[in-house]
Amino acid sequence: MKPDLSNRKKALTEFMAGGLLAFTMFLAVGLTVLAAYLSKDVDLSNFVELSNHVETPGNVGISNDVYLSDIVENLIGLEGTWAIDEAPEELEEPADESEVLSSPLPYPSEFNTLGGEIVRKTYSYSETSTVVSLPGGGMLRNSTDIDTEYLLEQADKDVDFTIDIDSGEPQVLIIHTHTTESYEPYARTSYDDTFNSRTTDLDKSVVAVGNEIAEALEAAGIAVIHDTELYDYPQYTGAYDRSTVASEAYLEEYPSIKIVIDVHRDAIESDGIRYAPICEIDGETAAQVMIIVGCLNVPNYRYNLRFAAKLQSKLETDYPGLTRPILFTERNYNQELTHASILIEVGSSANAIDEAIYAGRLVGMGLAELLANM
């Protein structure tokens, strides 16, 4: 008797057809990514949203839970998608005794245009397996192995502190571990490669942003300490160690402090191109803002996350487009000190100083209203 090969042929045909379909889909993704990478000006956010979850034939041997957006975001660092190399490089380096101390860092009076291109872009995001919407608004990006659903549960819980309005006792500490981080003098399309975007002129650095946050809080009756000490100059390494000592001293002297905010600016650069995250709020251009919550050696990180989520949702509700997703990461950033310790990146080195200052004002107003109603 001849064996019946019809079922085998049918199975083989289905397998080959499914394999061809899967290959075609991944080839399309690859070509799209390549084209975007070469052009450097393609926004993949819509592509990610449309192709986020691709159904594949069950007999092809490819999981139905493959997220193409996750593949894309781990392969490239394009504007419009969140790539891991766009995460801030706020290195927590111990002091290096052999480091050559910085020379004075004046803010330039003139800037050349020889360094490379600045791309000004509003970053927008679509949900993936690691970038998720928060219950109250805004988004969270989980870059750790901690279960994302657990983080969402924590983000939805209330904070465990209250703010004493008009008490006169400090409630918030604003500090700048990298105090000399600075911005462009105005909105530009190219940058000066002889300027390292650091200055001891505090009117041009993140301190100016901190001033705006502090003023908004004080106007609402919330007492603030704004520390403008230079922790990254003349020595850069060990800055976090030095700001930790200062923060602990403030907390000991003023136990009324509930919130510690470390204000920085990001640095987004790829292949010589620098990116300035921007948005328009009430007809003015603001630098986009990113809140960071660390969990490395931060036993009570969930409390920080709860506060960060409330602030993120408030800002994104009041000023749509102002925020990039909260970055939840395996870093520390001195966030073990209180139950409301966060780091905020206001714009990047490619943003104009006025855009960063305006963003600081918006953050301050949103935070003041949030705290007044807690």
C-alpha positions as CSV (number, residue, x, y, z in Angstrom):
1,M,0.0,0.0,0.0
2,K,1.3,3.5,-0.9
3,P,1.5,5.9,2.0
4,D,-1.0,8.7,2.0
5,L,1.1,11.8,1.5
6,S,-1.8,14.3,1.2
7,N,-1.7,15.4,4.9
8,R,2.1,15.8,4.8
9,K,1.9,17.8,1.6
10,K,-0.8,20.0,3.1
11,A,1.2,20.6,6.3
12,L,4.3,21.3,4.4
13,T,2.5,23.8,2.2
14,E,1.0,25.6,5.2
15,F,4.4,25.7,6.9
16,M,6.1,27.2,3.8
17,A,3.3,29.7,3.3
18,G,3.4,30.8,7.0
19,G,7.1,31.0,6.9
20,L,7.0,33.2,3.8
21,L,4.4,35.5,5.4
22,A,6.6,35.9,8.5
23,F,9.7,36.5,6.4
24,T,7.9,39.1,4.4
25,M,6.7,40.9,7.5
26,F,10.1,41.0,9.1
27,L,11.7,42.1,5.8
28,A,9.2,45.0,5.6
29,V,10.2,46.0,9.1
30,G,13.8,45.8,8.3
31,L,13.5,47.9,5.2
32,T,11.4,50.5,7.0
33,V,14.0,50.7,9.8
34,L,16.8,51.0,7.3
35,A,15.1,53.8,5.4
36,A,14.4,55.7,8.6
37,Y,17.9,55.2,9.8
38,L,19.4,56.5,6.5
39,S,17.0,59.5,6.3
40,K,17.2,60.4,10.1
41,D,14.0,62.3,9.8
42,V,11.3,59.7,9.7
43,D,9.0,59.5,12.7
44,L,8.2,55.8,13.3
45,S,5.6,56.4,16.1
46,N,2.7,55.9,13.7
47,F,4.4,52.8,12.2
48,V,4.9,51.4,15.7
49,E,1.3,52.0,16.6
50,L,0.0,50.3,13.5
51,S,2.3,47.3,13.6
52,N,2.8,47.0,17.3
53,H,1.3,43.5,17.7
54,V,1.6,41.2,14.6
55,E,-0.4,38.0,14.4
56,T,1.7,35.2,13.0
57,P,0.6,31.7,12.0
58,G,0.8,29.3,14.9
59,N,2.7,26.7,12.9
60,V,5.5,29.0,11.9
61,G,7.3,28.7,15.2
62,I,7.1,32.4,16.0
63,S,5.4,33.6,19.1
64,N,2.2,35.6,18.7
65,D,3.6,37.9,21.4
66,V,6.4,39.3,19.3
67,Y,6.3,43.1,19.5
68,L,7.9,44.6,16.4
69,S,8.1,48.0,18.2
70,D,10.3,46.4,20.9
71,I,12.6,45.1,18.1
72,V,12.7,48.5,16.5
73,E,13.4,50.4,19.7
74,N,16.3,48.1,20.7
75,L,17.9,48.3,17.2
76,I,18.0,52.0,16.6
77,G,17.9,55.4,18.3
78,L,15.5,57.4,16.1
79,E,13.4,60.4,17.1
80,G,9.8,59.4,17.6
81,T,10.6,56.1,19.2
82,W,12.2,55.4,22.6
83,A,15.6,53.7,22.2
84,I,17.7,52.6,25.1
85,D,20.6,54.8,23.9
86,E,18.4,57.9,24.4
87,A,18.2,57.2,28.1
88,P,20.1,59.9,30.0
89,E,23.7,59.2,30.8
90,E,23.7,60.7,34.3
91,L,26.6,58.5,35.3
92,E,26.9,57.8,39.0
93,E,30.7,57.6,39.0
94,P,32.7,57.6,42.2
95,A,35.3,60.3,42.6
96,D,38.4,59.7,40.5
97,E,41.4,61.2,42.2
98,S,43.4,61.2,39.0
99,E,40.7,63.3,37.2
100,V,42.0,66.6,35.9
101,L,40.0,69.4,37.5
102,S,37.9,71.6,35.2
103,S,39.1,75.0,34.2
104,P,36.7,77.9,34.5
105,L,33.5,77.3,32.5
106,P,32.3,80.6,31.3
107,Y,29.3,80.8,29.0
108,P,30.5,81.7,25.5
109,S,29.7,85.2,24.2
110,E,29.8,83.9,20.6
111,F,28.9,80.5,19.1
112,N,30.0,79.0,15.8
113,T,27.9,76.6,13.7
114,L,30.6,74.0,12.9
115,G,29.7,71.2,15.3
116,G,26.7,69.6,13.5
117,E,23.0,69.6,13.1
118,I,20.4,70.2,15.8
119,V,17.1,68.5,15.1
120,R,14.1,70.0,17.0
121,K,11.4,67.5,17.5
122,T,8.3,66.7,19.6
123,Y,8.7,63.2,21.0
124,S,5.5,61.1,21.0
125,Y,5.1,57.5,22.0
126,S,2.9,54.5,21.4
127,E,2.3,51.7,23.8
128,T,4.6,48.6,23.7
129,S,5.2,45.8,26.1
130,T,7.5,48.2,28.1
131,V,5.9,51.6,27.4
132,V,2.5,51.8,29.0
133,S,-0.1,54.4,29.8
134,L,-0.6,55.5,33.4
135,P,-4.1,55.4,34.9
136,G,-4.2,59.2,35.4
137,G,-2.5,60.2,32.2
138,G,1.0,60.2,30.8
139,M,3.2,57.1,30.3
140,L,5.8,54.9,32.0
141,R,8.7,53.2,30.4
142,N,9.9,50.1,32.4
143,S,13.6,49.4,31.6
144,T,13.9,46.8,34.4
145,D,13.0,43.2,34.9
146,I,10.3,44.2,37.5
147,D,6.8,43.3,36.3
148,T,5.2,46.2,34.5
149,E,1.7,45.4,35.9
150,Y,3.1,45.6,39.4
151,L,4.5,49.0,38.6
152,L,1.2,50.2,37.3
153,E,-0.5,49.0,40.5
154,Q,2.0,51.0,42.6
155,A,1.7,54.1,40.4
156,D,-2.1,54.1,41.0
157,K,-1.7,54.2,44.8
158,D,-1.7,57.4,46.8
159,V,1.4,59.0,48.3
160,D,2.1,58.5,52.0
161,F,2.7,62.2,52.9
162,T,1.0,65.5,53.1
163,I,2.3,69.0,52.4
164,D,1.9,71.8,55.0
165,I,0.9,74.9,53.1
166,D,2.0,78.3,54.5
167,S,3.8,76.6,57.4
168,G,7.1,78.3,56.6
169,E,8.9,75.0,57.1
170,P,10.7,73.7,54.0
171,Q,8.6,71.0,52.2
172,V,10.7,70.6,49.0
173,L,14.4,70.4,48.3
174,I,15.5,71.3,44.8
175,I,19.1,70.3,44.1
176,H,21.3,69.9,41.0
177,T,23.9,67.1,41.1
178,H,25.2,68.3,37.7
179,T,24.9,71.9,38.4
180,T,26.8,73.1,35.3
181,E,24.6,71.4,32.7
182,S,23.6,74.2,30.3
183,Y,21.6,74.9,27.1
184,E,21.9,76.7,23.8
185,P,21.6,80.5,23.9
186,Y,18.5,80.4,21.5
187,A,16.8,78.0,19.2
188,R,19.4,76.9,16.6
189,T,19.8,74.4,13.8
190,S,23.4,73.7,14.5
191,Y,25.7,73.6,17.6
192,D,29.2,74.7,18.5
193,D,31.5,71.7,19.0
194,T,34.0,73.7,21.0
195,F,31.4,74.2,23.8
196,N,30.7,71.2,26.0
197,S,27.3,72.5,27.2
198,R,28.5,73.1,30.7
199,T,28.9,76.4,32.5
200,T,29.4,78.0,35.9
201,D,27.2,80.9,34.7
202,L,24.1,79.7,36.6
203,D,21.7,81.9,34.7
204,K,22.4,79.6,31.7
205,S,22.4,76.3,33.5
206,V,19.8,74.0,35.0
207,V,19.8,76.3,38.1
208,A,17.7,78.8,36.1
209,V,15.2,76.0,35.6
210,G,15.2,75.2,39.3
211,N,14.6,78.9,40.0
212,E,11.3,78.7,38.1
213,I,10.2,75.6,39.9
214,A,11.0,77.1,43.3
215,E,9.3,80.4,42.5
216,A,6.0,78.7,41.5
217,L,6.0,76.6,44.7
218,E,6.7,79.6,46.9
219,A,4.0,81.6,45.2
220,A,1.6,78.8,46.3
221,G,2.8,78.9,49.9
222,I,5.0,75.9,49.7
223,A,8.4,76.5,51.3
224,V,11.4,75.4,49.3
225,I,15.1,75.1,49.7
226,H,16.9,75.6,46.3
227,D,20.5,74.4,46.5
228,T,22.7,76.0,43.8
229,E,26.0,74.6,45.0
230,L,28.4,73.3,42.2
231,Y,28.6,69.6,42.8
232,D,30.1,68.7,39.4
233,Y,32.8,71.5,39.3
234,P,35.8,71.6,39.4
235,Q,35.6,67.8,39.7
236,Y,32.9,66.0,37.7
237,T,33.3,62.4,39.0
238,G,31.9,61.9,42.5
239,A,29.1,64.5,42.0
240,Y,26.4,62.2,43.3
241,D,28.4,61.4,46.4
242,R,28.8,65.1,47.1
243,S,25.1,65.9,46.5
244,T,24.1,62.9,48.7
245,V,26.1,64.4,51.6
246,A,24.4,67.8,51.1
247,S,20.9,66.3,50.8
248,E,21.3,64.2,53.9
249,A,22.4,67.3,55.8
250,Y,19.4,69.3,54.6
251,L,17.1,66.4,55.7
252,E,18.6,66.2,59.1
253,E,18.4,70.0,59.6
254,Y,14.9,70.2,58.1
255,P,12.9,67.0,58.8
256,S,9.9,68.8,57.3
257,I,11.2,68.2,53.8
258,K,9.0,65.6,52.0
259,I,10.2,65.9,48.4
260,V,13.7,65.9,46.9
261,I,13.9,66.9,43.2
262,D,17.2,66.6,41.4
263,V,16.9,68.8,38.2
264,H,19.1,68.0,35.2
265,R,19.0,68.3,31.4
266,D,19.3,65.4,29.0
267,A,21.9,65.0,26.2
268,I,20.5,63.2,23.1
269,E,23.0,62.8,20.3
270,S,23.5,60.2,17.6
271,D,26.0,60.2,14.7
272,G,26.9,63.9,15.3
273,I,23.2,65.0,15.4
274,R,21.8,66.5,18.6
275,Y,18.1,66.4,19.4
276,A,16.1,69.0,21.2
277,P,12.8,67.7,22.5
278,I,10.2,70.4,22.2
279,C,6.4,71.0,22.4
280,E,4.1,73.9,22.1
281,I,2.1,75.0,25.2
282,D,-0.2,78.0,25.0
283,G,1.6,79.3,21.9
284,E,5.1,79.1,23.4
285,T,7.8,76.5,22.8
286,A,8.8,74.5,25.9
287,A,11.4,71.8,26.3
288,Q,9.9,68.4,26.9
289,V,10.4,67.0,30.4
290,M,11.3,63.4,31.6
291,I,10.9,62.1,35.2
292,I,13.3,59.3,36.2
293,V,12.7,56.9,39.1
294,G,15.5,54.5,40.1
295,C,15.2,51.2,41.9
296,L,18.9,50.2,42.4
297,N,19.5,50.1,46.1
298,V,16.3,52.0,46.6
299,P,14.2,49.6,48.8
300,N,11.2,52.0,48.9
301,Y,11.2,52.8,45.2
302,R,7.5,52.2,45.0
303,Y,6.8,55.4,47.0
304,N,8.9,57.5,44.7
305,L,7.1,55.9,41.7
306,R,3.7,56.8,43.2
307,F,4.7,60.5,43.6
308,A,6.3,60.5,40.1
309,A,3.2,59.1,38.5
310,K,1.0,61.7,40.2
311,L,3.3,64.5,38.9
312,Q,3.5,62.9,35.4
313,S,-0.2,62.6,35.1
314,K,-0.8,66.2,36.4
315,L,1.7,67.7,33.9
316,E,0.4,65.7,31.0
317,T,-3.2,66.5,31.8
318,D,-2.6,70.2,32.2
319,Y,0.0,70.5,29.4
320,P,-0.4,67.7,26.8
321,G,2.9,66.8,25.1
322,L,5.1,68.4,27.8
323,T,6.3,65.0,29.2
324,R,8.2,62.1,27.8
325,P,7.4,58.8,29.6
326,I,8.7,58.3,33.2
327,L,11.9,56.3,32.9
328,F,11.9,53.5,35.6
329,T,15.4,52.2,35.6
330,E,18.0,50.2,37.6
331,R,19.8,53.3,38.8
332,N,20.0,55.1,42.2
333,Y,20.3,58.9,41.9
334,N,20.2,59.3,45.7
335,Q,16.5,58.3,45.6
336,E,16.7,56.2,48.8
337,L,16.6,59.4,50.9
338,T,12.8,60.1,51.0
339,H,9.5,58.6,49.8
340,A,9.3,61.3,47.1
341,S,12.8,61.6,45.6
342,I,12.9,62.0,41.8
343,L,15.2,63.2,39.0
344,I,13.8,65.4,36.3
345,E,15.4,66.0,32.9
346,V,14.3,69.3,31.5
347,G,15.0,69.4,27.8
348,S,18.5,68.5,26.4
349,S,21.7,70.3,25.7
350,A,20.3,71.2,22.3
351,N,17.3,73.1,23.7
352,A,17.3,76.9,24.0
353,I,17.6,78.2,27.6
354,D,14.3,80.0,27.3
355,E,12.6,76.7,26.3
356,A,14.0,75.1,29.4
357,I,13.0,78.0,31.7
358,Y,9.5,77.9,30.4
359,A,9.3,74.2,31.0
360,G,10.5,74.7,34.5
361,R,7.7,77.3,35.1
362,L,5.1,74.8,33.9
363,V,6.6,72.0,36.0
364,G,6.5,74.3,39.0
365,M,2.9,75.4,38.5
366,G,1.7,71.8,37.9
367,L,3.6,70.6,41.0
368,A,2.3,73.4,43.2
369,E,-1.3,72.7,42.3
370,L,-0.7,69.0,42.8
371,L,0.8,69.4,46.2
372,A,-1.9,71.9,47.3
373,N,-4.6,69.4,46.6
374,M,-2.9,66.3,48.2
